[in-house]
Amino acid sequence: MEGVDAVRQAATIDGRVAALRRLKNYLVGHDQRKEEAVQCGAIPLLTEILVSTSRTAGKGRTGLHSSGTSPPQHMTPEDDLRLQATIIVGTLANGGGAFIMALLSANTPSILMNALAVDCPAKLTTATLQTLKNIATWWVAERNASHAASQGALDLFSERSSRNLQAILAQRSASSAITQQCRLVTDIISLAATSDSTKADLVANSALLETLSGLLASYTVANGYGAFHGDNSQLPPPPSSGNIPSILAAISTIITGSKFRAHAFFLSPHIMRLFARVTSSCDERQRFGAKEGFVASEQGPLLPLLHVPAYGTTTYQYNSRSFPAGAAMQGSIRKGGSVFDDLPNGGDIDQVNAVCSWLLFLARSMHGSDRLAALRLLALINNAIDTDTFNVGHRSEYEQKKRERNKQMALLAVPMAVHLVQVAGEPKSADLGTQGDRDAQLVKEQACEVLALLVRNFDQLQVAAVDAGAIKHICPILKKSFDNVPLAKLMWSPKPTADGAPSLPVTCVLGSRGLPPEILHAMRCRESALLALSALSEGKEDTHRKSIVEAGVVPCIIDSLKDYPTDYSEKLASNRGQVSAKDGNTIPVILAACRAAKTMSRSVSLLRTSLIDAGIAKPIFQLLTHDEHEVQLAATDVCANLLLDFSPMRDDLLAEGVVKVLTRHARTSNSALRLSSLWALKHLVLGAPKDVKINTLSELGPGWLVNAIEGEHHDIAPMHNNGGGVSVGLSTPNAAGEQVELLNPSSMDVDESAEQDEDGEVMYDESSSTHYQASQLRSTLNQTTTTFDSTNYLLSVRSREQNPLLRAKQNDIAIQEQALDLIRNLLNGDDCAVMLDHLFQQIGATKLFDLFTTHLSPLPSHQTRSLTGSRPLYGPTELIHATISTLTHIANGLPKHKQLLVAQKPLLQAWLPHFTHPERKVRAASLWTVNSLTWIVDESDRRDARQRAMELRAVGIERVVRNALGDGDVDVKERARTAAKQFDQLLGGG
């Protein structure tokens, strides 16, 4: 190509600059010329220029904008040469996804990002950032297209580049160039920070999140929406209002998928000082709640005042035997403190409510896609903090403030989101300009997704959204995404399309052209609508699911499960004009459709009517063997509902061979897929014929099932520190440079009546002198401090989320529970006795009972603290309950099986303390097992039943059964009454 050769042959810098300008003008707006330039080696040539000019410029310069002022505006010849090369790279990137692979192969994005490390004129910095944004935009588009050729990693963020981006954001100039640069930086973060590891590195290795938080705080103070309780000089210059949506979007991208990063945002120093506790007796943050209407001004409150009824609760005496779980909290009562004083230093509820009100106000002050950015961040914060433990003094106080926040969300945030969904479904206004078109497109693509984020996991918000008309606005958007859309035609070329020249280097070969922008837009709208429908149908309100069915979108959900055919890439390359929105779906759409199918299939009536009529079983089964593990997991989650005993799709899936597929998934190294597969198999064998149960156990493997019940981490012994806490090898330097255990500081106090292990909270039942371990993995931070310590709390949240050992043990506990439930369901039904004999034959009765005894017994000494002495500490409640439920089914077998269970003296001794377990479901299951053991099958069994009752009396089970007659739970009390009556019948009274 003449233009590329002219650049290559130029002898001077000025000559190269002139040749680059001519090449730039030749390429702009002509995709075929861009393709020819790439094939002629333009990208390696441009990359070489960028590398050489960056090195030259860096010899006499220091770090980027180190003075904090505007960079010099003088352009050297090398700067001009680099500027032209950068603009041409941006022009090539604008050609679409076909150019991205060649740019990544030449490492051009990383070179451009590293070039920001020199102190260069603002014009050059802006051009570099704009080019990086162009590359990131198309990389994301190609990444989301399932049919596209595999794209390389867009590795833009390193510790060095993150500091460079932070330096750009921290510039103190308010010029238009700096404003544009800040917007470009936040856009790049929003687009390119996609992986969880990248986001974690941005928080750990740079102060980007803190800088973005400071910009938001500075904007709030500058506009009079709040006061900064600290030195105002610590705040960066306030950004322009036009940059606020981009800043919100960048923060949302960084914190998505992590509670720790969300906490790191709203507990950052700038945000904390924006909503500071003024005095010990006056908390200004309470003025930012629903009842106070945010900050009062001369014109009145910035948010509407809401009436939230006071939360009513029943107060129990914690030493009452009618509430045995309360004994776990008696230590704090004896010391005169609050019930919650001894919990870990949890999040500050007033701080959280203040931040949510503040974000809600920002959303109300914006419009269109800008409002969506504020609502997205609000939703992420609300989702991150709702399940946390808060050190508020009284549970009723916490519940009241939580209700205030939820009502504020239901009455103010949800209607705004639903209105944007309504706007998204309306035809485009004729008077929209270019910017208006782009804003309208973003609203169409994101409005439903943001609504889904807001209402997911909150029944109250789901009801509010449906009452606001969300379903009737979402369903037309989903249907419209399947309409044929006119596509822009490619320019005709007399040259045939090359199949690829193997002799050319990869930097000269174009990648897949990818989906047209019009189809990508339809896919994003489809994904967003499916996510919204899944969020609205996940709750207990079956009326929501029925409304979705009545809207006629179930066929659309099924069609969204269809992947692109394997030859679709060739179809795109050969005849783009024939592409249709009905040909298939991208991976994000398939995942969203699986999520919608999962929530819709929770309805028994829909499983038997609409979903079977739409033919959901076949596409879901096909997705079980998809190439993407994420799709396999999503399809397996749907299968867990489709395989229930009342599902008419169970037989069809069995005929397709679902057992082999699920058992293969259960043996994979992916813990999430293993857990989901076990869950589906558990549902499959419930109420299934005997041959299906036997075949499932055979395919899974009895030995594998035993290993799953034992757990992968049952023999891992945590290390002990000198302070008596449990260390799992996770430490970090504090501000003084000292190594600090994130889970157990050496100064940790051990309470007399309740302790914690790394596996979770320890609850103590005084009546049985038994300690129980909860399944929630909580930190054991210093519990003697009553003042909220945000630094320690963030360490606690990070350790719970990022500690690999704790996460592995969490996953292991969940898998053990499902494996135990699988055995329980194998024994369920009329063939219980036959399956018991089969299990004893395949696994061995001794081995099976040893497994049960292990789960009911106190934890081994190496898994408990050295300071516990002889005090027993028990495992997670879920495993105890699953084990006892399995014992209940064994007790429902033949008299010989009942007798075999009663003969297991170590098992009975391990079981005994759980009759006074703090969790009512464990106490109820224990009594149910006793009822089955003392039940007289027939007259021939009366003598054996009496012998079983005597054995139970000998180990003390009759005594704890009679003690349960005073239990505060009605269900437990009634089961105890039945058991006591049967003891009386067999043994003649207590």
Disulfide bonds with the S-S distance in Angstrom:
none
